[in-house]
Amino acid sequence: MAKAVALGSVFCILALATLAHCHAPEVFDVEGNVYCDPCRVLFETKLSHKIAGATVKLECLDAITSNITYSVESVTDSNGHYKLSVKGDHADNICQVTLTKSPDADCSEPMEGLETDKIVCTENSGIHSHVRYANPLGFMTKHSIEGCKEVLDELGLAPEDLDFQT
């Protein structure tokens, strides 16, 4: 009888622990990198470099009203890497990371189409990790730098009439 009571107690404790875990607020980490595109080609090349001190913001918007339901900012480290902690489950939201500021005056023009990335911030996504990885986000220089044509030639991507400004 004592064994049955002890076994029943163990099951109750496990059930309560599972229930407590289900209602615990979710925390997701969103990680990514920010880089400078000195060739203005909208992808990283060997001339690209990471940007330390860039500011990124994650916002979650209500899918119906488009009201902001969650917002958090971060700054990239010396390797151009950022990490944002997102509290709560945002299954009914559209969440995205957006570049907001570059500390590099020579590389501060956000790349159209690569200045934001959508992120899934819900436990029920099929992703079995609490880390979500964003695609690299980038800024561009106002003009391409010397050496870009050669880099693109190496990749077989430079058209003959491409005129890079130096």
N, C-alpha and C positions, 0 to 999 in steps of 0.2 A: 504494500500500500504506500509506503514512504517513497518507494521508487516511482510510482505512478504520480504522486504529488510533485516530486522533484522534476520529473519529465514534463508534467503539465506546466510547471513554473517556468521551465526553460523555454517551452513553446510560447508562453505568454510574453516573456521578455523579448524573444526574437521577433514576435509579431509587433510589439510596441516599438522596437528599434527600427523595424522596416517601415512602420507607419511614420515615425519621426523623420526618417530619411526621405520619405516621399514628400513631406511637407517642408523640408528644409529649403531655404532660398538657394536657388542655383547661382553659381558663380562661374562665368566663362572667361577665359583669357583669350583675347584677340591679339595676335602677333603679326608683324610684317616689317617690311623694309621700305625706306625712302631713298631714291637715288637721283642723281643729276644726269640728264641726257645732253651732253655737249655737242652731239651731232644732229639733234633735232629729228631723229628717225623713229621716235616713239617706242623704242625697245633698248635694252641694255647692250652696250658694246664694251670692248676692252678699254675704251676711253671714258666710259661712265664711272662715276664714283658715288659712294654712299654719302648721304648728307646728315651730319650730326647736328642736333639742335632743331630739327624740323618739327613743326607742330602738326599733329593729326587729331581729328575728332571723330568719335563714333556717335552716331545718332540713330535712335530707333523711332520710327514713325508709325502711328496707328494706321493700319492698312485701309481703313474706311475714311477716317476724318483727316488723315495726314498731319495730325497734331504730334508734336514731339513728346514721346513717352519716356525717353531715357537719353541722357547725353553724358559723355565723359571725354576728357582730352588727355593727351600724352605728348611727350617730347622724345625724339629719337636719341639714342645713346651715341657714343663715339663711333660705332659701326653702322649708324643709320637704322638701327633696329628699334622698334617700339613694342610696348606691351600695354594693353588696356584691360582692366578688370571690369567685366560686365556683370552686374548683380541682377538676379531675377531671370525668369523665363520669358522670352519675348516671341513666343510662337505666333502671336497675332500681329506682329510688327514687321516692318521692313527696316532692317538695320544695315547701315553702311558706314565705312571708314572713309573720311575725306581729308585731303591735304588742306591745311589752313594757312601755313606760313613757312617760308624758307628763310633761314638765317643768312643764306648766301645770296647777296645782291646780284651776283653775276649769273645765278641759276635760280630764278624765282618765278618763272612763268609756268604755271601748272600745265601738264600735258593733257590736252583735250581727250577725254575718254579714259585716261589713266590717272586721273586725280581722285578717283573714288572707286570703292569696291564693296559689293554687297556681301554681308556676312550672315550666316545662320546662327541665331542665338537662342536655341531651344534644345531641350534635352531629347525631344522626340524627333530628331532629324536623321537618325540612323548613323550618326557620327558617335563613335564610342570613346570620345575624348572630350575633356573640358577645355581643350585648346582649339581655337579656330585660327587658321592661317589665311591671311589676306594676300592677294596678289601684290607684287611690288608696285608702289606708287611713285610717280616721278614728276620732277620739275625739269624745265629745259632752259638752256641759255638763250639769249636773244638772237645770237648768230652761231652757226656751227664753227667749231674750232679747227685749227690746222690738223691734218691727219685723218679726218673723217672719211674723205674719199678713198684713201688707201685701205682703211679698215673695212669699208663697204665693198671695195674691190676684192679683198681677201674672202669675203663672204659670198661673192658673186652677186651682189645686190646693187651696185652702183651703175646707173645708166650712164651712157657715154656723155650725154649732154647735161649731167648734173653739175650745177655750179655751186660749190660750197663757198661761203664767205669766210674769210679768215681775218 
